[in-house]
């Protein structure tokens, strides 16, 4: 681990000033991902800015009828919050499907959004990795890539985003609130994370001098018809091979609106709103669910070891939608 200095921020403006003054500094709160990366010399910040004492751990109602999750709200507190469980059970179940209880007790909402890929080549500083060191190559493309991306990839990177929480937030159309030297701004969740393209080292559209202050959930949480399905190698403390957040608004036996987000298959939570619209006005039939699955995976590309994920994702989509249509979802 490299040497670094430590600063504790007392409020959001001071945190922004600190990070803007040093481009090699990083915020730290729970530290469940950053500390691991520092130990492996994958990330070498010159300064850690401790934001764990900022007043950003609230879970409050918004004027629009939704909820605002403070950036420092712990994953455990969000998952077991009574209003989250009742109004946004999809989010609660996604969080509880991720990590371990000990990690959820430390991990924060903002940190979950900012966590980095668990690609083994990204963590191995002896191998080329464009995400870790641009223009060195992607070892995963011709290497062992069983857990890697099948959608939205580029010749520069096929890593996946590891979060479960973010898959549910994508399906719910959440909004990320940030603050920087130029003031406050909001980022639609679909635009927060980036595909690799030519710059896989840039994970998000958050400015280097900005801080996440909260995540806003809309009024509609799809409590009646939802499912979070996570397919993984073991049932505890494992990242998804494929995960599906499915949410339906039903009128009788007709689907009024459908939301689908996939995890474990791309550099960001994957949504295709055109594919979702195929279900509008339809009945909850297996044939229609299969049509949507085919549409969502139409551009999927396997790289050998991970090619099985294409069919796995299709099956998972049909199963998640079937669960969501019948009754309150389960993981």
N, C-alpha and C positions, 0 to 999 in steps of 0.2 A: 504494500500500500504506500502511495506517495505521501509526502508531507503536505499539510494543508493548514490554513488558519481557520478559526472558528469565530462566528459572530452570531449573537442572538438578536433577532428583530423584535421590537416591542409593538409594532403596529404595521399595517399594510403599506403606508407610505414609506416607512423606513426600510421595509423589506425590498420594495421596488428600487429605492435609491441604492441599496447595497448591491443588488444583482446587476443594476445598470452600470455600476462603477467598475465591475470586473466581469468581463465576458467569460471567464473560465470558472466562475463560481456556480454553485448549485444550491437550491433549497433542499432542506432536509426536515422531515417531520417524523413519520414512523420509521423510515429508513429500511423498510423490508426488502427493497430491491437495490437501492443505491449503494448501501454498505456492501452487499455481495459483489456488485460490479467494481467497487473500489478495491476490495480484497483481491480480486482477480486481475487488477490493473487494466480493466476494460475502460473504466472511466477514471480520470485523474483530475478532479476539480482542485483549483488552487485555494478555494475557500468554501466552507460549508456555512450556509446561512440558516440558522435554526428558526423555523417558523412555528414550532409546535405550541408556542404560548399565545399565538394570535387568537383573537376572538372570532374564529371561523368554524366552530363546531356545531352550529345550530341546525335544527331541522324545523323550519317554519313554514307557515302557509303564505302563499303569495296572493296579490290582489286579483290575479286571474283565475284563482281557484285551484292552483297547483301547490306544489311543495318546493321549497328551496333547501338543498342539502349544502351545508357549509363545506368548504374544501377540506377542512380538518376533522369533519365528522368521521368517526371510526367505522370501518366496515361492519363490525358487529352491532354497533348502535343503530346503523341504518337498517340492517337486515331484521333486527328484532323490534324496531320501532312499530308501535301499534298501528299508526296511521299508514305506514308503508305496507305492513302486512295485510291491511284491509283494502287499501286503495291501489297499491302497486305490488301485488304479490309476485308478479313476474320478476321484479327487481330483487325482492327479498330472496327468492329461490335461486336466482343466478349468483348472488353474493355467497350464499351458503354452499353452493356447488364448487366454489373456488377455494384454494389454499387450505389451511388448517385453522382450527379455532384460535390457536396462539397467534398466527399471522393476522387473522381478521381482527384480533383485539388491538393490534398495532397499526395496521394499514389504514390509510385515509382515502377519502373520496378522490381528492386531487392527485394523490400518489398513484391510485389505481389507474387513473387516466394517463399518467405519465410513465408507467412502467414500460420497460423495454423487452424486446423479444428474448425468448429463452433458447434461441438457436444455438446449438452446441459450438458451432464455428464462430459465432459472435463472442462467446465466452472464452474461446481458445486463442490467445494472442499469438500463438505460433502458426496459425493458419491465416490465409488471406480472407478478408471480409470487408466488403464495401460499406457496410453499415458502421463498422468500427473504424475503418481506415479507408476513406474513399479512393477509388481507382486502383485498388489492389486485386480485385476479383471477388467472385462469390464461390466459396468452396462447396456450398450445399448443392449447387446445380448438378454437379457431376459426382457428388459425394453421397453420404447417407442422409436421405431427405424424407424419411418416413413421416415426420411430423410437420412437414413444410407446406407452403401455400400452393393452392391450385387455381386461385382466382386473383386477378389484378397484379400478377407478377411482372417482373421485367428481367432483362438479361443481366441486371446488376444485383438483384436480390429476390429471394423467394422465402424470406422469413415470414412468420406469422405474428400477429398481436396476441398476447397471452391472456388477456382479461376476460373474465366471465361477466363481471358487472357491466363492462362497456357494451357487451352484446345486447343486454337488456335495455340499457340507456339508448342505444341506437334504435331499437324497436319502438321505444316510447317517444322518440323525437325530442329528447332532452335538449337543453340549451346550456352551454358552458359560459359562465361569467368570469371575465378576467380584468385585471387592472395593470396598467403600465405607466410609463412616464407621460404618455399622451392622454391618460385618463382611462375611463372604463369602456369596455366593449363586450358584446355578446357574440358567441360563435355557435351556430347550429351544430348539433352533435355530428351530423353527417359530414361536416366540413372540418371538424377538429383534427382527426387523424388523417394522415396522408398515405397514398400508395407510393411504392418505392421509386418508380420512374428512374430518372437519372441521378436522384439524390436520396438514396435509401438511408443515409445517415441522419436525415431530418424526419423525425417521426410525426410531428404535429405542426399545426399552423399557429401555435402559441409562440409569441415573440420571445427571444432570449432574455429580454428585459421585462417580461410580464409575469404575473403570478395569477394562478387560478384562485378565485375567491368563493365560487360556489357553482352548483349545478342545479338548474331549475327543471322540475318535472311538470308537464302540462296537466290540465285538469283531468283528462281521460287516462285512466290507468289500466283499463281492460281487466277488471277484477273477476269477471264472470267466466271469460273464455280465454285462457292463456295456457302456455306450457313452456317450461325451460328444460330442454333435453340435452344432456351432455354425454357424449360417447368418448370414453377414455380407456386407457389400458388397465387401470385399477380404479376402484370406486372411491378412493380417498386420496387427497393431496396429489392429484395428477392434472396436467394441462390437457385441454380438449384435443382430440383428434378432429372431431367435428362437434359443434354445439349449435343449437337452434333455439332462438327466442321467437315464439309464435304468439300472436295476439289477434283476437277476432272480435269484432262488434257484430252481434247477431240480431236480426229482427225475425223472430220465429225460427223458421228453418232456412232463412236466407242470410248469407254473409253480406253485411253492409260495408264493412271495411276490414282489410287484412293487413297485418304488419308481420314481416319476417326479417330477422337478422341472423346471420351465421357467424360463428366464431371458429377459430382453428383452421380457417381456410384461406386467409388473406392477411395482408399487412395491416388491415384495419377491420373492424366489424363490417360485415358485408351485407348491404341491402340493395335491392333492385326494385324500385317502386313501380316500374312498368310491369314486372312480373307479378307483384302484389295485386295490381289492378285486375288481373285475370280472374281473381276470385270474387270481385265485386258483383253482387246480384246473383251469385251462384249458390247452389245448395252445397252442404259440406260433404261432397262425394270424394271417394278415393281417386277416381279418375281425374277430377279437377285438381286435387292435390298433387297428383303425379305430373300433370301438365305444368303446374307452377314450378315443381322441382326441376323439371327438364329445362324450363326457361331460365331459372336461376343459375343452373350449371352449364348453360349452353356454351360459354366461353372458357370453361374449365380446362386446365392443362396439367397433366401429371408429369412427374420427372423421374419415373421409375419406381422407387420405393414407395412413393406416396400416391401412385395412380389409383389405388383402391379407394382413396378418399372421395373420388368423384361419385361412385355408386353409393358409398356409405352416406354421403351428404344427401343424396336423393331420398334414400330410405329414411334417414333421420327427419327430413322435412315432412314427408308424408306422415310419419308417426307423430311428430309434434303437432302438426295441424289437426290430426285426428283426435289427439288428446284434448286440444284446445276447444274443438268444436263440441265435444260430448259434454264436458263438465269442467269445473275448475281444474286447471292443469296441475301436474305434479312432475317432479324431476326424477 
